Amino acid sequence: MSPFDFHPRTRIVFGPGRIDQLGALAGELGARRALVVSDPGIVAAGHAQRGIDSLRKSGIETHLFDAVAENPSTDNVDAGLAVAKRYDPELLVGLGGGSSMDCAKGINFLYSNGGKIKDYWGINKATQPMLPMIAVPTTAGTGSEAQSFALISDSRTHVKMACGDKKASFRVALLDPALTVTQPQRVTALTGIDAIAHALESYVTKTRNPASMAFSREAWLLLGGNFAHVLETPDDLDARGGMQLGACFAGLAIENSMLGACHALANPLTAHYGIAHGQAIGMMLPHVIRFNGEAYNQWYLDLLECTGGINGFPPPQTGAAGVADFVAGLVDRAKLPLRLADCGVEQAQLPTLAAEAATQWTGKHNPRHVGEAEMLQLYEAAL
């Protein structure tokens, strides 16, 4: 049994319609001025305005920064910082997908501590206290609302920088599944596959522990049991709620055990080919599961025991192979490609991708060693 230090830092408020409590929750944190960090799609859907209305109804002066892009960059953070300096907020609200939440964290690093984002690349680089933050996720994907890390891409090199600090944790995660119903089917698919990968990868890392495994198992149950259903019946609020809770629990698992080789393999695909993160994850995850299962099949057998083969889950005795086939089936049902070649990836580029994947920090937590040779093997299997 592995030792661990589990210190919950984020209050989780869950339920349909809870967006209307945002102002009250902000008031409890003593805020008088708030900056809402969001993106154009969330603004167009009306979700950002609902949050702003709730904040203003509680007497909180509120301003909006809505120039967040997918895979938030240093340029996005710098633009948001300029807005924060203009209005001097006492609270930041990340309202949107993982990009909005990560951008809010990035803005907070710079607003509270100064410097550039690269100064916080790594762990515990912030020296000053940071503004309180509330997360309002509108997707069921990254689980950023439950993590102290922000992933910010360098606008020049496109390298993803993982900036982690416990001071960057959200004080409140407000989970309103009704906000996820308006997602386009493709967004539901991409974010859902990413969340499933979080549950599966966090369950088998070198740093897994009893706390992280409990969250991984519950996330697997909720995500694997609801993903196909929300694709087919997108307005089912119970299924949407299961996905949103599952993504949050998977985020808590990551916070306590990290991720593995799949995410290390996905990042170079996004950097070089512009492949959406969830799509890259979906192509690589079945191969990583089979690779890890060669040495750690018992861990996958244990995980399948908790779902018992019900609701379409693989039978427990199938182990890693069953989990890999199940994931591949979900990717196919989501109408996402399963082969790298279908996304324009060339054989000749695989060694370069493998070299970059071997430097990614998540790979260090994979249960099996993954150097350049192993990364190349996995890319070739997915080609």
C-alpha positions as CSV (number, residue, x, y, z in Angstrom):
1,M,0.0,0.0,0.0
2,S,1.6,3.3,-1.2
3,P,2.0,6.3,1.2
4,F,0.2,9.5,0.1
5,D,-0.7,13.0,1.2
6,F,-4.3,13.8,0.2
7,H,-5.3,17.3,1.0
8,P,-8.6,18.3,-0.7
9,R,-8.5,22.0,-1.7
10,T,-11.5,22.4,-3.8
11,R,-15.2,22.5,-2.7
12,I,-17.3,20.6,-5.2
13,V,-20.9,21.9,-5.8
14,F,-22.9,19.7,-8.1
15,G,-26.4,19.8,-9.6
16,P,-28.5,21.1,-12.6
17,G,-29.1,24.8,-12.4
18,R,-26.2,25.4,-9.9
19,I,-24.8,28.1,-12.2
20,D,-27.3,30.5,-10.5
21,Q,-25.4,30.0,-7.2
22,L,-22.1,31.4,-8.7
23,G,-22.7,34.9,-7.2
24,A,-23.4,33.5,-3.7
25,L,-20.4,31.3,-3.8
26,A,-18.2,34.2,-4.9
27,G,-19.6,36.3,-2.1
28,E,-18.7,33.7,0.4
29,L,-15.1,34.1,-0.7
30,G,-15.3,37.9,0.0
31,A,-14.9,39.0,-3.6
32,R,-16.2,42.4,-4.7
33,R,-14.7,42.4,-8.2
34,A,-14.5,39.3,-10.5
35,L,-13.0,38.5,-13.9
36,V,-14.7,35.8,-15.8
37,V,-12.4,33.9,-18.2
38,S,-14.2,32.2,-21.0
39,D,-14.2,31.6,-24.8
40,P,-16.4,32.8,-27.7
41,G,-18.3,29.6,-28.0
42,I,-19.4,29.6,-24.3
43,V,-20.3,33.3,-24.7
44,A,-22.4,32.5,-27.8
45,A,-24.2,29.7,-25.9
46,G,-25.2,32.2,-23.2
47,H,-23.5,30.4,-20.4
48,A,-21.0,33.2,-19.7
49,Q,-23.8,35.7,-19.4
50,R,-25.7,33.5,-16.9
51,G,-22.6,33.4,-14.7
52,I,-22.0,37.2,-15.1
53,D,-25.7,37.8,-14.2
54,S,-25.4,35.7,-11.1
55,L,-22.3,37.5,-10.0
56,R,-23.7,40.9,-10.6
57,K,-27.0,40.0,-8.8
58,S,-24.8,39.4,-5.7
59,G,-23.4,42.8,-6.0
60,I,-20.0,41.8,-7.5
61,E,-18.5,44.0,-10.1
62,T,-17.8,41.6,-13.0
63,H,-15.8,41.9,-16.2
64,L,-15.3,39.3,-19.0
65,F,-12.2,38.1,-20.9
66,D,-13.4,35.8,-23.7
67,A,-10.4,35.5,-25.9
68,V,-9.4,32.0,-24.8
69,A,-8.5,29.6,-27.6
70,E,-8.4,25.8,-27.6
71,N,-5.1,24.7,-26.0
72,P,-4.5,28.1,-24.3
73,S,-1.3,29.8,-25.2
74,T,1.1,32.2,-23.6
75,D,-0.5,34.9,-25.9
76,N,-3.9,34.1,-24.4
77,V,-2.6,34.4,-20.9
78,D,-0.8,37.6,-21.6
79,A,-4.0,39.1,-23.1
80,G,-6.0,38.0,-20.1
81,L,-3.4,39.4,-17.8
82,A,-3.8,42.8,-19.4
83,V,-7.5,42.8,-18.8
84,A,-6.9,41.7,-15.1
85,K,-4.5,44.6,-14.6
86,R,-7.1,47.0,-16.0
87,Y,-9.9,45.9,-13.6
88,D,-7.9,44.7,-10.5
89,P,-10.1,41.6,-9.7
90,E,-10.3,39.9,-6.3
91,L,-11.6,36.7,-7.8
92,L,-11.1,34.8,-11.1
93,V,-13.8,32.5,-12.6
94,G,-12.8,30.0,-15.2
95,L,-16.1,29.4,-17.1
96,G,-15.8,27.0,-20.0
97,G,-13.8,23.9,-20.9
98,G,-10.4,23.0,-19.8
99,S,-8.9,25.8,-21.9
100,S,-10.8,28.5,-20.0
101,M,-9.9,27.0,-16.6
102,D,-6.2,26.6,-17.4
103,C,-6.1,30.1,-18.8
104,A,-7.6,31.4,-15.6
105,K,-4.8,29.7,-13.7
106,G,-2.2,31.0,-16.0
107,I,-3.5,34.6,-15.6
108,N,-3.5,34.1,-11.8
109,F,0.2,33.0,-11.8
110,L,1.2,36.2,-13.6
111,Y,-1.2,38.6,-11.9
112,S,-0.2,37.4,-8.4
113,N,3.5,36.6,-8.9
114,G,4.7,38.4,-12.0
115,G,7.1,37.2,-14.7
116,K,6.3,34.9,-17.6
117,I,4.5,31.6,-17.8
118,K,7.7,29.7,-18.4
119,D,8.8,30.8,-14.9
120,Y,6.2,28.5,-13.4
121,W,6.8,25.5,-15.7
122,G,7.3,22.7,-13.2
123,I,6.0,22.4,-9.6
124,N,5.6,24.9,-6.8
125,K,7.3,27.9,-8.5
126,A,4.9,30.5,-7.3
127,T,6.2,32.4,-4.2
128,Q,3.2,34.7,-3.5
129,P,-0.4,33.9,-2.6
130,M,-2.8,33.8,-5.5
131,L,-6.3,35.1,-6.0
132,P,-9.2,32.7,-5.1
133,M,-10.7,31.1,-8.1
134,I,-14.0,29.3,-9.0
135,A,-14.2,26.8,-11.8
136,V,-17.4,26.4,-13.8
137,P,-16.7,23.6,-16.3
138,T,-19.0,23.4,-19.4
139,T,-17.5,20.1,-20.7
140,A,-16.9,16.7,-19.1
141,G,-13.2,16.3,-20.0
142,T,-10.0,17.7,-18.5
143,G,-11.0,17.7,-14.9
144,S,-8.9,20.9,-14.6
145,E,-11.4,22.1,-11.9
146,A,-10.0,19.5,-9.5
147,Q,-6.3,20.0,-10.4
148,S,-3.6,22.4,-9.4
149,F,-1.9,22.2,-12.8
150,A,-2.4,24.5,-15.8
151,L,-1.3,23.4,-19.3
152,I,-0.2,26.4,-21.3
153,S,1.3,26.1,-24.8
154,D,4.2,28.3,-25.8
155,S,2.9,30.5,-28.6
156,R,6.2,30.3,-30.4
157,T,7.3,26.7,-30.0
158,H,3.9,25.1,-29.3
159,V,5.4,23.1,-26.4
160,K,2.9,22.5,-23.7
161,M,4.1,23.7,-20.3
162,A,2.7,22.1,-17.2
163,C,2.6,24.6,-14.4
164,G,1.7,23.1,-11.1
165,D,1.2,24.7,-7.7
166,K,-1.2,24.0,-4.9
167,K,-1.9,27.7,-4.7
168,A,-3.4,27.4,-8.2
169,S,-6.2,25.1,-7.1
170,F,-9.7,26.3,-7.5
171,R,-11.4,27.1,-4.3
172,V,-14.8,26.0,-5.7
173,A,-15.7,23.7,-8.6
174,L,-19.3,24.4,-9.6
175,L,-20.6,21.5,-11.6
176,D,-23.8,22.1,-13.5
177,P,-24.5,19.3,-16.0
178,A,-27.1,21.4,-17.7
179,L,-24.3,23.5,-19.1
180,T,-22.8,20.5,-21.0
181,V,-26.0,19.8,-22.9
182,T,-25.3,22.4,-25.5
183,Q,-21.9,20.9,-26.5
184,P,-21.5,19.9,-30.1
185,Q,-21.4,16.1,-30.6
186,R,-17.7,16.3,-31.5
187,V,-16.8,18.3,-28.3
188,T,-18.7,15.7,-26.3
189,A,-16.7,12.9,-28.0
190,L,-13.3,14.5,-27.7
191,T,-13.6,15.6,-24.1
192,G,-15.2,12.3,-23.1
193,I,-12.4,10.2,-24.5
194,D,-9.9,12.4,-22.7
195,A,-11.7,12.0,-19.4
196,I,-11.8,8.2,-19.9
197,A,-8.1,8.2,-20.5
198,H,-7.6,10.2,-17.3
199,A,-9.5,7.5,-15.3
200,L,-7.6,4.6,-16.9
201,E,-4.1,6.1,-16.9
202,S,-4.3,7.4,-13.4
203,Y,-5.3,4.0,-12.2
204,V,-2.1,2.3,-13.3
205,T,0.7,5.0,-12.7
206,K,3.8,4.3,-10.7
207,T,2.5,6.9,-8.2
208,R,-1.0,5.5,-7.7
209,N,-2.2,5.1,-4.2
210,P,-5.4,4.1,-2.3
211,A,-6.9,7.7,-2.6
212,S,-6.2,8.1,-6.3
213,M,-7.4,4.6,-7.1
214,A,-10.7,5.2,-5.4
215,F,-11.3,8.3,-7.6
216,S,-10.1,6.4,-10.7
217,R,-12.5,3.5,-10.2
218,E,-15.5,5.7,-9.6
219,A,-14.5,7.8,-12.7
220,W,-14.2,4.7,-14.8
221,L,-17.7,3.5,-13.7
222,L,-19.3,6.9,-14.4
223,L,-17.5,7.7,-17.7
224,G,-17.4,4.2,-19.2
225,G,-21.1,3.7,-18.3
226,N,-22.4,7.0,-19.7
227,F,-20.2,8.0,-22.7
228,A,-21.9,6.0,-25.4
229,H,-25.3,7.1,-24.0
230,V,-24.6,10.8,-24.2
231,L,-23.4,10.4,-27.8
232,E,-26.8,8.9,-28.7
233,T,-29.0,10.8,-26.3
234,P,-27.2,14.2,-25.7
235,D,-30.1,15.8,-23.7
236,D,-30.1,13.1,-21.0
237,L,-29.3,15.2,-18.0
238,D,-28.6,12.1,-15.7
239,A,-26.0,10.8,-18.2
240,R,-24.5,14.3,-18.6
241,G,-24.2,14.5,-14.8
242,G,-22.5,11.1,-14.7
243,M,-20.0,12.3,-17.3
244,Q,-19.3,15.6,-15.5
245,L,-18.8,13.9,-12.1
246,G,-16.7,11.3,-13.7
247,A,-14.4,13.9,-15.3
248,C,-14.1,15.7,-12.0
249,F,-13.2,12.5,-10.1
250,A,-10.7,11.6,-12.8
251,G,-9.2,15.0,-12.3
252,L,-8.9,14.3,-8.5
253,A,-7.2,11.0,-9.4
254,I,-4.7,12.8,-11.6
255,E,-4.0,15.3,-8.8
256,N,-3.0,12.4,-6.6
257,S,-1.3,10.0,-9.1
258,M,-0.5,11.8,-12.4
259,L,-0.9,10.4,-15.9
260,G,1.1,8.1,-18.2
261,A,2.4,7.3,-21.7
262,C,-0.8,8.1,-23.6
263,H,-0.7,11.8,-22.8
264,A,3.0,11.9,-23.5
265,L,2.3,10.4,-27.0
266,A,-0.6,12.7,-27.6
267,N,1.1,16.1,-27.1
268,P,3.6,15.8,-30.0
269,L,0.7,14.9,-32.3
270,T,-1.1,18.1,-31.4
271,A,2.1,20.2,-31.7
272,H,3.2,18.8,-35.1
273,Y,-0.1,18.0,-36.8
274,G,-2.7,20.1,-35.0
275,I,-4.6,17.0,-34.0
276,A,-7.2,17.7,-31.3
277,H,-6.0,16.5,-27.9
278,G,-9.0,14.1,-27.4
279,Q,-8.5,12.7,-30.9
280,A,-4.8,12.0,-30.3
281,I,-5.7,10.4,-27.0
282,G,-8.3,8.2,-28.6
283,M,-5.8,6.8,-31.2
284,M,-3.1,6.1,-28.7
285,L,-4.9,4.9,-25.6
286,P,-5.8,1.3,-26.7
287,H,-2.2,0.7,-27.7
288,V,-0.8,2.0,-24.4
289,I,-3.3,-0.2,-22.4
290,R,-2.1,-3.3,-24.3
291,F,1.5,-2.3,-23.8
292,N,1.1,-1.8,-20.1
293,G,-1.1,-4.9,-19.8
294,E,1.9,-7.1,-20.8
295,A,3.4,-6.5,-17.4
296,Y,0.4,-5.2,-15.3
297,N,-2.6,-7.1,-16.5
298,Q,-3.7,-7.9,-13.0
299,W,-4.3,-4.2,-12.4
300,Y,-6.7,-4.1,-15.3
301,L,-8.4,-7.3,-14.1
302,D,-8.9,-5.6,-10.7
303,L,-10.4,-2.5,-12.3
304,L,-12.8,-4.6,-14.3
305,E,-14.0,-6.3,-11.2
306,C,-15.6,-3.0,-10.0
307,T,-17.8,-2.9,-13.2
308,G,-18.5,-6.6,-13.3
309,G,-19.2,-6.8,-17.0
310,I,-22.5,-4.9,-16.7
311,N,-23.8,-2.1,-18.8
312,G,-21.6,-3.0,-21.7
313,F,-18.3,-3.0,-19.7
314,P,-15.8,-5.8,-20.6
315,P,-16.0,-9.0,-18.6
316,P,-13.6,-8.9,-15.7
317,Q,-11.5,-11.9,-17.1
318,T,-10.6,-10.0,-20.3
319,G,-8.1,-7.7,-18.5
320,A,-6.1,-5.2,-20.4
321,A,-7.1,-6.6,-23.8
322,G,-10.8,-6.2,-22.9
323,V,-10.3,-2.6,-21.7
324,A,-8.3,-1.7,-24.9
325,D,-11.0,-3.2,-27.2
326,F,-13.7,-1.4,-25.2
327,V,-11.9,1.9,-25.5
328,A,-11.4,1.4,-29.3
329,G,-15.1,0.6,-29.6
330,L,-16.0,3.9,-27.9
331,V,-13.7,5.8,-30.1
332,D,-15.3,4.2,-33.2
333,R,-18.8,4.9,-31.9
334,A,-17.8,8.5,-31.4
335,K,-16.9,8.6,-35.2
336,L,-13.3,9.5,-34.4
337,P,-10.3,8.0,-36.4
338,L,-8.4,5.1,-34.8
339,R,-5.3,5.3,-37.0
340,L,-2.6,7.9,-37.2
341,A,-2.4,7.6,-40.9
342,D,-6.0,8.8,-41.2
343,C,-4.9,12.1,-39.7
344,G,-2.0,12.6,-42.1
345,V,0.8,11.3,-39.8
346,E,3.7,10.0,-41.9
347,Q,5.9,7.0,-41.1
348,A,9.0,9.1,-41.6
349,Q,8.0,11.5,-38.9
350,L,7.5,8.9,-36.2
351,P,11.1,8.9,-34.8
352,T,10.9,12.7,-34.3
353,L,7.5,12.3,-32.6
354,A,8.9,9.5,-30.4
355,A,11.9,11.6,-29.4
356,E,9.6,14.4,-28.2
357,A,7.2,12.0,-26.5
358,A,10.0,10.5,-24.5
359,T,10.7,14.0,-22.9
360,Q,7.1,14.5,-21.8
361,W,6.7,14.6,-18.0
362,T,3.7,12.3,-17.9
363,G,5.6,9.4,-19.4
364,K,7.8,9.3,-16.3
365,H,4.7,8.1,-14.3
366,N,3.8,5.2,-16.7
367,P,4.0,1.8,-15.0
368,R,6.3,0.5,-17.7
369,H,9.4,2.3,-18.8
370,V,8.8,4.3,-22.0
371,G,11.9,5.7,-23.7
372,E,12.3,6.7,-27.4
373,A,12.2,3.0,-28.5
374,E,9.0,2.2,-26.7
375,M,7.3,5.5,-27.8
376,L,8.3,4.6,-31.4
377,Q,6.8,1.1,-31.0
378,L,3.6,2.6,-29.8
379,Y,3.3,5.1,-32.6
380,E,4.0,2.4,-35.2
381,A,1.3,0.2,-33.6
382,A,-1.2,3.2,-34.0
383,L,-0.1,4.2,-37.5
